[in-house]
Amino acid sequence: MKPVTDVQAVIIGQLQQLLAQVPLFGEAVREGSAKSIFDAEDSASEPSRQIILQDGDTVETARTPGQMSEEWTINIIAISRERGDAEALRAARLAIKRALKGIKGGVDAPGLIKASFPPSAGQLPGPGRRWGFRVVPITFHYTQQL
């Protein structure tokens, strides 16, 4: 059996590098769950601004004996516990899209066809909440060798 490249692993690795250049938020970029940070009893050790890459849906759109076509959505979540950070969170949305330029979102992975940005949403901290966030989903369309 010949080795097969995991396209999703390549995409995540490159996203972490590309998003490190996002002003204010890029110093801490990691894969994980934003909810685990929001719900933590003590999040004082967390950076006050960061980017979380949260796995979304993977949809298989076609299959042959040696490959499959998939669409994979990753939720890029800029989070902040700084009060009055609405402007910084809006700026993070644009900075994320600037960091992920081009038809493939700046990513060079085998089989990658294109990247697209579905609608995004933001939320400032509500009463009793510490964190505000901006979700910028990106969907990668690719062919995965089997």
N, C-alpha and C positions, 0 to 999 in steps of 0.2 A: 504494500500500500504506500502510495506517495504521500508526503506531508501535505496538509491542507491548512491554509491560512484562515483563522477566525476573523472575518471581516469586522464584526462588532468590536472585538478586542483592539484591532488596529484603529478603528474610529475613536473609541474612548481614549486611547493613549494620545492620539493627535489632538483631540479636543482639549484635553488637559493642558497640553503645551500651548495651543493657540489662545485659550482663554486666560492664560497666565498674564497676558498683556492688557487685560481689561483694567482701566484705572480704578482705584479704590477697592475693587473686589477681587482682582486676579492673584493677589498674594496667596490666597487659600482656595484652591480648586480641587475638589475631590468627588469621587463617586460615592453615592449613598442615598439616604432618605432625609429630606428636609424635615419631615414630621418628627423624626427621632431627635432632632435638635430643638424644634419648637416645643416638644413635650418634655424635654429633659428638666428635671428638678433644678439642677445646677449647671447652667450653660456658661458660667463665668470664664471657664477655660477656653471657650470657643472664640475664634476671632470675631470681632464685632461686625465685620463685613466679609462675605465669602460667596463662592459659587459652588453649588451642589449639582452634580450630574445625576439625575434620577431616571432610572430605567422606565420607559413607557411601554407601549404596545409594540409587538412584533407581529406583522401580518404576512403570511406566505401567500404570494400572488400567483405563482406558477411553479411547476416541478417537472424535472426530467430525471432519468436515472443518474446523471452525474452532477446535477446542480439544482438549485432552487432560487427563485427570485423572492426577495423580501422587502418590506417597508418597515423600518424601525424608527420609532419616535423616542427621542431623549428629551426630557424636560430639563432645560438649563435654568436653574433657579438662583438668582442673585438675592441674597438675604442680608438684612441689616438689623441690628438692634439699636442703632443710633436714632434718637428722636429727631423728627423733622427731616428725614432722609428721603422724602418723596422725590425730590429733584434728582438725587443721586441714583435712586432706583430707576427712574425714567432714563437717565443718562446711561445707566448700565445696559438697558435694552439696546440702545443704539450702538454702544461700544461692543456688545456681544455680536451684533450683526456685522459690524465693521471688521471684527476679528475673524469672522467666518465668511469672508467674501467669496464670490464666484459661484458657478453652477454646482460645484461639489462642496460648498461651504468651507473651502480652504483645506479640505481633507484629501489625501492621496492614498486610497486603499484599493487593493485589487478587486475588481468587480463593481466598484462604486459607479453608479450612473449619474445620480444627481442628489441634491439636498433641497429641501423646501421648508419654509417657516409657516406652520399653521398659526391661527390667531393666538395672541399672547394676552396675559392678564396680570394685574398687580393687586396687592393688598397691603395697606398700611396697618400697623398694629392696632388692634381694637382694644377696648377697655380690658385691663388685666393681662394683656399680651405684651411680650417683649420684642417680638420680631415682626418686621415688615418684609415683603418679598415681591419679586417680579419674576414670573414664569415666562420663559421664552422657549417654546417647544421647537425642535428641529426634527424633520423626518428625512431619513436617509433611504434611498432607493438603490438596491444593489443586487448582484448575483453572487450567491455563496456556492462555492464548489463543495461537493460532498465527498 
